Amino acid sequence: MSQSIIKTQQLRFSYAADEGSVPPVVLDGVDLEIAEGSFVAVLGHNGSGKSTLAKHMNAILLPTGGKVYVSGIDTADEDALLDIRRTVGMVFQNPDNQIVANVVEEDVAFAPENLGVPSEEIRRRVDEALRQVGMYEYREHAPHLLSGGQKQRVAIAGVIAMRPRCIVLDEPTAMLDPIGRSEVMKTIRALNRTSGVTVVLITHHMDEAAMADRLVVMAKGKIVSDGPPRQVFRQVEALKSVGLTVPETTELLWQLRQAGVDVPLDALSDEECAQALYRLLQ
């Protein structure tokens, strides 16, 4: 069993409420362990607590109850904040909010400069990070002239240049068109597969969640399902009951099963679904 890089124990969180009112509980006793090197998607409806959970993973938010550990360090330890942020990098929904410079390579260099990395090392990291996200030839471009997907890949490069062991992406494709979404998802997968970076992807897109090795489903501040995507997506009724859909392939096979046709529910990809239907028709 690989070492866990992020661990929450009975994590509870409430945002501050107006005077006299009881603050609503956003996270309600979350126990979660994320193994080093894994690719985990956290799926949930708006208001399920998934983004609030993400912000606990690099101490943007601190628990109102329970504990969060990053590589064994308690996030409530103020002296360890820099170590925590070096270990876990965050990428947010809107790439425009993360871009700080007027030239792509300067933007990617911004975080390592702030961490006091020597300049030759920064140069090496910036080039490497931009190559990793397929944006090296745009290194001298102005970020504001790039497409949404390209900007988000630059934002990811900026986090990679810090050399974190884990990257948490909070709905990174929410503001992108289908092409941008696919570029970003390809980048995220490659990061995990080729560089061994732990990836935690917060999403409400079923097709994105299906790419992960493990799927954690949240509803009303609790984890309601946790396992490989094939296993989780087979629980069609349970997911629908918390306001989530399932991938179109699973939905089609589920409808067929409702009609009494014997097909497997775990054929996730288009190819597997087509194969299942082909076998049925033979």
C-alpha positions in Angstrom: 0.0 0.0 0.0 1.5 3.3 -1.0 1.9 6.1 1.5 -1.0 8.5 1.8 -0.2 12.1 0.9 -3.5 13.6 2.1 -5.5 12.3 5.0 -8.6 13.7 6.6 -10.0 12.5 9.9 -13.6 13.3 10.9 -13.2 16.6 9.0 -15.9 19.1 9.8 -16.3 22.6 8.4 -18.8 25.5 8.6 -18.4 29.0 7.1 -18.9 31.8 9.6 -22.6 32.7 10.0 -24.4 35.9 10.6 -24.9 36.8 14.2 -27.7 34.8 15.9 -27.9 32.2 13.1 -26.4 28.7 13.2 -23.8 28.2 10.5 -24.7 25.4 8.0 -22.3 22.4 8.1 -20.5 22.2 4.8 -18.3 19.2 5.6 -19.7 16.7 8.0 -17.2 14.2 9.4 -15.2 13.4 6.2 -12.7 10.5 6.5 -10.5 10.3 3.4 -7.1 9.0 2.5 -5.4 9.7 -0.9 -2.5 7.5 -1.8 0.7 9.1 -3.2 0.8 8.8 -7.0 -2.9 8.1 -7.4 -5.5 9.9 -9.6 -8.7 10.6 -7.6 -11.8 12.4 -8.9 -14.2 13.9 -6.3 -17.6 14.2 -7.8 -20.6 16.0 -6.4 -23.5 18.3 -7.1 -23.1 22.1 -6.4 -23.2 22.5 -2.6 -22.0 18.9 -1.9 -18.8 20.2 -0.2 -16.3 19.1 -2.8 -14.7 22.5 -3.4 -14.6 23.2 0.3 -12.8 19.8 0.7 -10.3 20.8 -2.0 -9.4 24.0 -0.2 -8.6 22.0 3.0 -6.0 20.0 1.0 -3.5 22.8 1.0 -4.6 24.8 4.0 -6.5 27.6 2.2 -9.2 26.6 4.7 -8.7 25.0 8.1 -11.0 22.5 9.8 -13.6 23.7 12.3 -13.5 20.1 13.6 -11.3 17.0 12.9 -7.9 17.0 11.2 -6.3 17.2 7.8 -2.7 15.9 7.3 -0.6 16.6 4.2 2.3 14.2 4.0 1.9 13.6 7.7 1.9 17.4 8.6 -1.2 18.8 10.4 -2.5 21.7 8.3 -3.4 23.6 11.5 0.4 24.0 12.1 1.0 27.6 10.9 4.8 27.1 10.9 4.4 24.3 8.3 2.2 26.3 5.8 5.0 26.7 3.3 5.9 23.0 3.3 2.2 22.2 2.9 1.8 24.5 -0.1 5.0 23.1 -1.6 3.6 19.6 -1.4 0.1 20.4 -2.7 -0.4 22.8 -5.5 -3.9 24.2 -6.4 -5.4 25.0 -9.8 -8.8 26.8 -9.8 -11.8 27.2 -12.1 -10.9 30.5 -13.7 -7.4 30.6 -15.3 -7.6 34.4 -15.6 -7.5 34.7 -11.8 -4.2 32.8 -11.6 -2.3 34.5 -14.4 -0.1 37.3 -12.9 2.4 38.2 -15.7 2.3 39.6 -19.2 4.4 36.9 -20.8 3.7 33.1 -20.5 7.2 32.1 -19.3 7.3 34.9 -16.6 3.9 33.7 -15.3 5.2 30.1 -14.9 8.4 31.4 -13.2 6.4 33.5 -10.7 5.8 30.8 -8.0 9.3 29.3 -8.0 10.8 32.8 -7.8 8.7 33.4 -4.7 9.9 30.1 -3.3 13.5 31.4 -3.7 14.5 28.8 -6.3 17.9 29.8 -8.0 17.5 31.4 -11.5 19.2 28.7 -13.6 16.9 26.1 -11.9 13.8 28.3 -12.5 14.7 28.5 -16.2 15.0 24.7 -16.3 11.7 24.2 -14.4 9.8 26.7 -16.6 10.9 25.1 -19.9 10.1 21.6 -18.5 6.7 22.6 -17.2 5.7 24.3 -20.4 6.8 21.2 -22.4 4.8 19.0 -20.1 1.6 20.9 -20.8 2.3 21.3 -24.5 2.7 25.1 -24.3 6.5 25.5 -24.8 6.1 27.2 -28.2 3.9 29.8 -26.6 6.4 30.7 -23.9 6.9 34.3 -25.2 3.2 34.9 -25.9 0.9 37.2 -23.9 -1.4 35.0 -21.8 -4.5 37.2 -22.4 -4.3 36.3 -26.1 -4.5 32.6 -25.5 -7.7 30.4 -25.5 -9.3 29.3 -22.3 -7.8 25.8 -22.5 -4.3 27.2 -23.2 -4.6 29.6 -20.3 -5.6 26.8 -18.0 -2.6 24.7 -19.2 -0.3 27.7 -18.4 -1.9 27.9 -14.9 -1.1 24.1 -14.5 2.5 24.7 -15.7 2.8 27.4 -13.1 1.9 24.9 -10.4 4.1 22.1 -11.9 7.1 24.5 -11.8 6.8 24.5 -8.0 7.4 20.7 -8.2 4.5 19.7 -5.9 4.0 16.0 -5.2 0.2 16.5 -5.4 -2.0 18.8 -7.6 -5.6 19.6 -6.6 -7.7 20.9 -9.5 -11.0 22.5 -8.5 -13.3 22.3 -11.5 -10.5 23.3 -13.9 -12.6 22.8 -17.0 -15.7 24.6 -15.8 -15.1 27.7 -17.9 -13.8 25.9 -21.0 -15.3 24.8 -24.3 -15.1 21.1 -25.3 -11.7 21.5 -27.0 -10.2 23.3 -24.0 -11.7 20.7 -21.7 -10.2 17.8 -23.6 -6.7 19.6 -23.8 -6.7 20.1 -20.0 -7.9 16.5 -19.2 -5.2 15.1 -21.5 -2.6 17.2 -19.6 -3.9 16.1 -16.2 -3.8 12.4 -17.1 -0.2 12.7 -18.6 0.9 14.4 -15.4 -0.2 11.5 -13.3 0.8 8.7 -15.7 4.2 10.0 -16.8 5.4 12.2 -13.8 3.7 10.2 -11.0 2.2 13.4 -9.6 -0.8 12.7 -7.3 -3.9 14.3 -8.9 -7.1 15.2 -7.1 -9.7 16.4 -9.6 -12.9 18.1 -8.3 -15.5 17.9 -11.0 -19.2 17.5 -11.8 -18.5 16.1 -15.3 -19.1 12.3 -15.4 -16.8 11.8 -18.4 -13.9 13.5 -16.5 -14.5 11.5 -13.4 -14.5 8.3 -15.4 -10.8 8.9 -16.3 -9.6 8.7 -12.7 -8.5 5.5 -11.0 -10.7 6.2 -8.0 -14.0 8.1 -7.6 -15.2 9.7 -4.4 -18.8 10.9 -4.5 -20.0 13.6 -2.1 -23.5 14.7 -1.1 -24.5 17.1 1.7 -20.9 17.3 3.1 -20.4 13.5 3.4 -18.8 10.8 1.2 -21.6 8.6 -0.1 -19.6 6.4 -2.4 -15.9 5.6 -3.0 -14.3 3.1 -5.4 -13.1 2.6 -9.0 -15.3 4.5 -11.5 -16.7 1.2 -13.0 -17.9 0.1 -9.5 -19.3 3.6 -8.5 -21.1 4.2 -11.8 -22.9 0.9 -11.5 -24.9 2.4 -8.6 -27.1 4.3 -11.0 -30.1 4.7 -8.7 -28.0 5.8 -5.7 -26.2 8.5 -7.8 -29.5 9.7 -9.3 -30.9 10.0 -5.7 -28.2 12.6 -4.9 -28.9 14.6 -8.1 -26.1 13.1 -10.2 -26.3 11.6 -13.6 -24.0 8.8 -14.9 -21.9 8.6 -18.1 -24.1 8.3 -21.3 -22.8 4.8 -21.9 -23.8 3.6 -18.4 -27.2 5.4 -18.8 -27.9 3.6 -22.1 -27.0 0.2 -20.6 -29.0 0.9 -17.5 -32.1 1.8 -19.6 -31.7 -1.5 -21.5 -31.4 -3.4 -18.2 -34.6 -1.7 -16.9 -36.2 -3.1 -20.1 -35.0 -6.6 -19.2 -32.1 -6.8 -21.5 -29.0 -8.6 -20.1 -26.1 -6.2 -20.6 -23.1 -5.3 -18.3 -23.4 -2.0 -16.5 -19.6 -1.5 -16.2 -18.8 -0.9 -19.9 -17.7 2.7 -19.4 -15.9 3.7 -22.6 -17.8 4.2 -26.0 -15.7 1.2 -27.3 -16.7 -1.1 -24.5 -20.4 -0.1 -24.7 -20.4 -0.7 -28.5 -18.8 -4.1 -27.9 -21.5 -5.0 -25.3 -24.2 -4.0 -27.8 -22.6 -5.8 -30.6 -22.4 -9.1 -28.6 -26.1 -8.6 -27.7 -27.1 -8.3 -31.4 -25.2 -11.4 -32.5 
